[in-house]
């Protein structure tokens, strides 16, 4: 009986592979600091760059039909704490016509997201002043019904209605509330010049509008600039109303890349913050790479104790490629005035200087 079941499973797998492609992948990066300091105590830490534990195993599954008109995507994550969780997405899709894709589920759609990732973004991020993914425009991580349309090669349009799955909550989801949180956007590629993007994000009675232009006309040079406007229905103390940002990265030659970013962040009840940063990547030899950056959050006026003085962070590190599927690295990172790394994995106390020496391990398949 057992042999019959195994044979049936093999036949089913072979039959499935004739009509669809199912692929498995993974990407992981964990930082373990055998020594660090919060300004008062010597500590140890193990974390992701983005905090929230240490994800040491994961599996992403994608299926696509042979004609490319149907599929699904999902993920399974496992932390070193042995907590097994769902991944960033669980969604299925069909393309009734070539130009239209309709999907339902939980998304990790970053088609419109604007990224400028360098330096400490890939190590232990300073919570106060490190930006990278979603530097200007944000991605779509909602749950609901999404339609993506590509009427011409240069134009991409996205629209989504948030819908909570049945059984996820006790309250009835009113249509008027759902439509207040609808979102939509577009990206238009200007051949040989760059890309223009914008999106609207509903949040109940509050709204967010994001717009960005990416310049790619010069070989090796990427420049982005844009604005994010949060429109609050009621005044919200200490809430960001507007962000104006610009950044660039330039691959000067095969070995050297430089990056820089700047943000002007305005708030409802206070003046503003200026966030600036610069970094460098340098390929030494034989898969050995050096990386460094410095970043600062600078208040434009004296704030109360909660906001504190300017926060400056910096890092310098070196990493070595291992095989074609990973790397190992070590760095020294510091942050002033009570700043913290990776969502408080190393949390500076009061106005002290915090530091860490993380060992980075990354694999990708």
Phi, psi and omega in degrees: 000316181298319179296323179296317179295318178298316179298319179296320179295319178296314179299318180296319179296317179295319179296319179297317183294341179285340185242350182208157176249119177249121183240153179237139179211172179198149173216129184219144171211120179234143178242124178245119180258107178289346175208136179201172180214138174265007181105334177247315186239151170276128187228174171235161181203148171224127190201166165279165175303324183269005180082203177060053176087201181222105182276109185252358176206145178199163176214124174252132184239129177230135177234136178223132178294162184300325180272359177076019185249007177204151179178183175209165177215140180205169178214153176229124184243143178227120178271162177297340175285359182068031171264118181265124184227165173290157180278200184279346182212154173205086187219151179236153187211157173221157175239095180297329171223163187302326186272355187232130177238125180244129182224156176226147177132206179256129190252154164225063187262115184243027181299323182263352184296144177251120185245144169214087188255126177202162172055234188293349174303328181265009178235227176268108186287136172285122185298331186280329191216015180256123174232154182198275174292135184068032180305317175242287181272145184263160177274178183248107180244028185275179176238132179160216182246125182236142174236129176240129185234134175236082185293328174223164185302327187275346188243130176237131181234136180229135176220141183215137174250116178294128175222120178284136179295147179304134179092355182277349179199164182276332185282144174287134181272108180286142181300320182296327178287320180298316183291337175291343180251013177295155180217154179197155181194180181211163172222131179236121182269123176262110188305127177079000183237302183167208185220136177252129183225150174202153175204155177245134181234115177279146178213068185068233178277355176261156180221154174230134176239129181235140178216143185208147171234130178250124179261123180230021187291333183260129182301127178087352183250130174236125179233134178227147178207145180181187184219147174235123181241118175264122183252102184274139176291321175236151178300133180238116183301136175060032178249138183289125179262321184214139173232128173248126188220152175208150180198171181201153169224143184221119175276094187294316175208188183300333185261331193242129175228135178239149182220153177206151179211154177210142180222143172242111188250116181260146184236165186287319188244006178223180185286268184193165172243146171248127178241122181229157179198159176208146181211165180219139173240134182222123178277117183279290179183151173052046178077010179262127185229141176251146181216145178206150171204165174219138182220155181212141168251120187239109174295144180272000172206169180286124180256178178285182185297332183294322182272327172073193182270177177306142178247123180243130175236156179207160175206151172217131185209173179219142180221152184236125176295139178239120186055212175249011188231022178178178175205163173230145181207167176218145183214165168242129181230144179219155177212138184266168168053046174074019177291168183223159180250144169045061179052049174074017172302321168234107189252111180297138181265138179048236181254024186282167175268123177253149181211162179206152173239084183277145169259121182261133175232125181226139174224152180208138184225000000 
